[in-house]
Amino acid sequence: MSDPRLPSSPGFWRSPVRGPWFTSVLGLVLLAGITVLFVTGLLSYAAYNPDLAPVNDKTPDKGLLGFYLFSWPTDPPWLYRLTQGVHVTLGITLIPVLLAKLWSVVPKLFALPPVRSFAHAIERISLLLLVGGALFEFVTGVLNVQLDYLFPGSFYPLHFYGAWVFFAAFVTHAVLRVPVALRNLREMRGAGGGDPLVSPRPDAPDVPDAPTVSRRGALGLVGGGSLLLFGTTFGRGFDGPLRRTAVLAPHGGPEPGGGPGGFQINKTAAYAGIRERETRDDAWRLEVVGRTGTVRLSRADLCELPSHGAALPIACVEGWSTSDQEWRGVRLRDLAALVGHDAPTDVLVESLQRHGAFRRAALRANQVGDERSLLALRVNGADLTPDHGYPARIIVPAAPGVLNTKWVARMTFGEL
């Protein structure tokens, strides 16, 4: 007879809340939620156009895992704002569900014998990868959102390859367990004879009105935690009063100042190492390189070129975004035409920034050719501020924020 003092004994886990019905509800919620997370994660990766140029690809040697890549569109202009906002907000909202799910199945992690059959061995291996992968993906995702880069190496390859390992285990586990979960829900089974999740010695089994919580009450607690995280996170995708509710997010709370430049940024000019003497009008020049050679333009030269406006948001991989800002500047396709490219073509954009990722970024021909894609000189009726990219920055509809390069110094047009 097993010793009830050991975790391998079913009697060690005495909560009356655990059971196949409770676990099945949580599992089906995660099945839907994690599927959405995986799809929006793939869309986020595709938005970087990683197969366009090495500077955009932060996940080397992806091999067959790049099969889904396609040219990222510019319409609708809020596309990345939506997909990445859903990805990050949903991921944070699911944290209580994930923790409750792991708690609900913890007796199975200690069950003996560890392997009873080949199918059971596959399930156990998938469970190990599933639990480890889930914790890894959620922890690295939250740290990235909170701007705490405590993990070894770059977030991009770690999160990308971790997602594939996790999702493979997730699919394997779902194939094995979803039929059982659906059967448990149909039968509304709270307890079952011999089920390892049901304690044979639940707390206070013979005491009327024992101080415990029901399974439905536990689900309410988990749902309440998820709603709390949702309410304190999703406002990062909006300006105005809703942003003030995002108290748990670095880019939540009130807007950073007022005036035309009073909207969120990710990197300041000081962080990027931008020196004021480099951006003065008498010193800064933009190099535009193309088929017919190189053209050097001052900011005054750019102001004399045909000016166009576009109302576009900025959306970041960390899940925050701004509402539409009124940008004004020179169309990218007009700059391409200055150096001999009458038809839209790819462009490599280089910044004055000296350290950090995406000092250089590539844009596809469809992005260059969009009439709303600008080398912006002004925003909301005023010159760009230093933190918003003065003297000139890129703004492209539906592109991730890091591809909207600030402090632009050089643009090389041509097929990449």
Protein Blocks (a to p, Z undefined) as FASTA:
>chain_A
ZZfkbmklmklpmcfkbcfklmmmmmmmmmmmmmmmmmmmmmmmmmnommlpmklmmcgh
klmmlmmgccddfbdfklmmmmmmmmmmmmmmmmmmmmmmmmmmmmmmmpccfbfbfklm
mmmmmmmmmmmmmmmmmmmmmmmmnopafbgcjfklmmmmmmmmmmmmmmmmmmmmmmmm
mmmmmnopabdehiakbcfbdghklbghiacddfklmmmmmmmmmmmmmmmmmmmmpghj
llmmmmmbfkgcjdebedjklccdfbdfklnopafklmgmklgccddddfkoccdddfkl
mmmpccdddddddddfkopacdddddddddfklmmmmnopabacddddddfbfgdehkbc
cddfklmmpmkbccdfbeehiacdfknopabdcddehiafklmcghifbdceddZZ
